Amino acid sequence: MDNKKYSIKKLALNILLLMFLFITLYLAGSGSQVHAQSMKIGVFDLQKIIRDSKTIEGYRQEIVKSLEEKVKPIRTKEESLKNLEDKLRRQLQTLTLDERRDLEDKIANEVKEINRMKEDLDIAIRKMDRDLTQKAFKEIDAIVKNIAMKENYAVIFEKSRAGIAFSIEAIDITKKILEQIK
């Protein structure tokens, strides 16, 4: 019986404690809610900025121009490889065994060299993309901070990273950022 009385007392005490906690949280929350309503909050759409910004389009063009220059040697090597393979097919019956092996070795070496060049190009592309992305993000970050300071924003969120499913247009500063980044 004593065990049952103890359990009932413990349950009643827990209920009282829980009610006190809810009342305290409610009272504390209602006071800060008024303060939160007076804070200026903004959001921006990074994907739209990346898609619509002329500055970022310029960065993309830098990558494309650089790629064109770096792809030329690979294309030259691939053309050379094609010529060697054609030569092997055309002269297969007339080549001596040593000449055939030499030509096959040249072809294998060309393939290895082309693969190495493509890997180097891939690494260079990733580095260039990473560098230009960081450069763009630094510019966007500076613009966001500038807008926040000038217009007294307490908080500015990037829509997708903040997990924002909905926001009213009035707090969206994407257009302001696009105007300043162009």
N, C-alpha and C positions, 0 to 999 in steps of 0.2 A: 504494500500500500504506500509506504513512504517513497518508494521509487516512482510511483504514479504521480504523487503530489509534487515531487521534485520536477518531473517532466512537464507537468501542467504549468508550474511556476516559471520554469525555464522558457516554455513556449510563450507565455504571456509577456515575459520580459523581452523576449526577442521581437514580438509584435510591437510592443511599445517603442522599442529602440528603432525599429524599421519605420514606424509612423513618424517619429521624431526626425529621422534622417530625411524622409520624403518632404516633410514640412520645411526643414532647413534648406534643402536643395531648391524647393519651389520658391521660397522667399529670396534666396540668393540669386536664383535664375531670373526672377522677374525684375530685380534691380539692374542686373547687367544687360538685360534685354533692351532696356531703354537706352543704355549707353551704346550698345551694338547698333541700334537703329540710327544713331547719329554719326556713326563711322561711315566714311565713303569707301565703297568697295568697287573694284573694277575687275573685268575679265578680258582676256584677249585670245584670239584663235591663231595659234602658231602655224597650223597647217595652211590657213588662208594667207598668212603673211609670207610663208615660204612659196606658196603657189602664185601670189599676185605681185610680189615685190620685184621691182625692176633691178634693184641692187643685187638681190639673190639670183635673179635671172642672169645678171652679169657674171656672177660667180660660176653659174652653170656653164656659161659660154667660155669662161677661162678653162674649165675642165675639158670641154669639148675641143677647144683649140689645142690644148696641150696633148690631148689624146691623139689627135690627127698627126701631130709631129712624132709621137712615140710609136704609132702603129706602122708608119712607113717602113722602118727597117724590118719589121716582122713580115710585112707583105712582100718585101724584096726577098727575104729568106724563103718564104713560102713559094714564091715564083721560081726561085732557084731549085727548091726541092721538087717542084712539079716537073721542071726540065730534066732533072736527074732521073726521076721515075720514068718519064717518057723515054729518055735515052735507054734506060735499062730494058723497058718493054720492046723498043724498036730493035735493039742490038742484042737481045737475049741469046739468039741462036749463033751470033757471030763472035761473041766475046769469049775469051779464054776463061778458064776457071779463076785465075788470079785477077783478071780484069773485072770479072763479075763480082768477086768478093770485095775488091777495092771500091767499086761503085756502090755496092750494098752497104759497105762501111760508111761511105760518104753520105748516103741517104740516112742511115741511122744517126750519124753525127748531126746532120741538118735537123732531123726531127727533135733530137735532144736540145739543140741550140734554140730552136723555135719554141719548144716548151719552156725552157729557161727564160727566154725573152718574154713570153706571155705571163709567166709567174711574176717576173720583175715588174711588168706593166700593171698587173693586178695589184701588187703591193703599192706601187706608186699611185694608182687610182684611189685606193682606199686611204692612203695618207693624204693625198690632195683633198679628197672629199671631207675627211675628218678636219683638216686644217681650215678649209673654207667654211665648213659648218660651224666650227668654233668661232671663226671670225664673224659670221652672221649672227650667232647667238650673243656674242659680246656686244655687237651693235644693237641688237634688239633689247638686250638687258639694260644697256645704257639709256636707250630711249624710254623704256618702261620706268626706270628709276627717275628719269627727268620728268616724265608726265606725273608720276606719283608725287614728286616733291612740289612741282609747280601747281598742281591741282588738288593737293592735300588728300591724296588717297591713303587710307590706313592699310589697305591690303589690295594687291592685284594678283589674280590667279590666272594661270594658263588653263584654258578650258579642259582640254583632254587630260592633262597630267593631274589636275586637281580632282578629276572624277566628277566634274560638273555636268549633270544631265540637262539642266535647264538654267537659263539666266535671262533676265529681261534685257532688251536692247539698250536701255538707258545706261547700263553699267559696262557695256562692251566698248573697249577702247582700241579695238583692232584697227579701225580706220585711222585713228590718230597716229598709231605706230606706222602704218603703211605710208601716211603722208610724210612722216619724218625720215623713214628709211629710204625712200626713193631718191 
